[in-house]
Amino acid sequence: MKKYESLKEQYPEYVSLDQMYRICKIAKRSALYLVKHGIIPAVDRNQKTWRYRIALDDVITYLRRREQLGSMIPPGEVTSRRYAKKVGSRKSFAQLIIPGRESEVAEYFSYIYADYEEVLTTDYQWI
């Protein structure tokens, strides 16, 4: 409790996004992610400056939850590299198949490619 009391003395009741990311010691993109996804509640005022109005108590609540749960931002979500999110979330087809249920995958592809016999057969004739 006492850990965050000094914040209430330093900051007003409502803070901006800029102040929030400094309080939380996170990147601007991370702060924006937290606000846009409702992890930290904010009022969007649709203005260029002070767009988001964030209650200091909500920021403190987030900091306490972060101590218990760790980061609430999925890996790769706020990276500056465009490809990092795509590469990190990709899975190979082999990772998607559940062992023992291979026949269901075969049925699925038979249904999807029913009109394309050459896709499902190994008897492909090269011209």
N, C-alpha and C positions, 0 to 999 in steps of 0.2 A: 504494500500500500504506500509506504513512505517513498518508495523508489520513484514514483511518478508525481509526487506532490509538488516537486520543484517545477514541473511543466506547467501546472496550473498557475503558478506565480509568474512564469516567464511569458506565457501566451494568453491571448484572450479566449473567451468561451468558444468562439468559432474561428477556425483557421483556414487558410487557402491550401491548395494542392501543393504549392511550393513550400509552404511551412510544414506541411504534413510529411513530405518526403525527407525533409531535413530532420524532423523529430524522430522519424522511424529509421533514419540512416539507410535509406534505400535509394535506388535510381528513380528518375522521373517516370520512366516507362512502367516500372513496377508499381509506383504510386497510382498512376493512371489506371493500370489493370485492376488494382484493388478497389478503386472507386467505381469503375465501369461495371465490374462484376458483382457489386454489392457487398463485397467482403467488409469494406468500411462504408457505412451509409453516408451519403452526401446529397446536398440539394444542388441540382444543375440549374444555374441561373441564366445559361445561354448568353453570357457576355464574354468579351475577349479577355478582360482582366478579372480576377477573382471569380472565375467561372463556377468553381465548385465551392460550396460552403459546407465545411466539415466540422462537426462538433468535436471539441477536444476530448471529451469523455469517450467518444467512439474510437478515437485514435488510441487512447490509453487502453481501452478494452481490447483493441486489436493487438497492441504490444503485449498484453498479458497472455492472450491466446497464442500468440506467436512463440512465447517462451515455452508454453506447454506442448503445442502441436508442431512447431517448426514452421518453415515457410509454407504459405498457403497458395503459392503461385506454382503451377505445374512447370517442370523443366522445359526450357525452350520457348515458353510463351512470350517473353518480353525481350528476347535477345535482339541485338541489332543486325544480326546476320539473317538474311531472308531464308537461306536454305536450312538453317539449324532446326527450325520447327518441323519442316517436312521430313528431314532425315531422321530426327529423333523419334518421330511418331510412326515411321514406316515399319511394317512387319512383313516378313517374307511369307509366301503362301504356305510354306511348310510349318510356320509358327501358328497359323490359323487352323490347321487340321488337328482335331482332337483324336488322339490315338484310340483305335477301336471303332471309330465312326467314319472310316474312309469310304464305306459304301454310300453314306449319305452325300458325300461330296461328289461321288460318281453319278448318283441320281440327279443331283442338282445340275451338273454340267450337261448331262444327257437331256434334261428338260430345256435348258437355256439354248443349247446348240442343236436342237432337234431338226431344224431346217438346214443345217450345214453338216451334212454327213462326213465331208472330208476333214472336218476338225476333230471328230471323235474316233476316227479309224486310224490304224497304223498302216493300212494298205493304200497309202497315197501313191499315185502314179505320177512320176516326174515326166514332163513332156520334153 
